[in-house]
């Protein structure tokens, strides 16, 4: 039996323009080195959970205050608490223009 072929593969231009590509580059800067694969990005995200989630907040342009604790009980999945001290206006974040 022949190997299954993907139904769709993005072009290099689509890969270069993808938000995940931009996030991966930003994560590499935050982590102090570029990631050459998704598996490297994933490994960093579980090794530096607070750094990862802080970057998600910033990269997504969330308007608000992250608070002092970014992650509580991060080793408990389920059971972790993300941004427990954060304050934000939900409507402001939903209604802001993203430029896209």
CORNOR-V981145 format. One record per run of one state. SS is the DSSP state (hx for helix, st for strand, lp for the rest). FROM is the first residue (numbers start at 1). TO is the last residue. If there is no record, write none. Layout:
# CORNOR-V981145
SS&FROM&TO ; SS&FROM&TO
This chain:
# CORNOR-V981145
lp&1&11 ; hx&12&17 ; lp&18&18 ; hx&19&31 ; lp&32&37 ; hx&38&47 ; lp&48&48 ; hx&49&59 ; lp&60&63 ; st&64&65 ; lp&66&70 ; st&71&72 ; lp&73&80 ; st&81&82 ; lp&83&86 ; st&87&88 ; lp&89&89 ; hx&90&95 ; lp&96&100
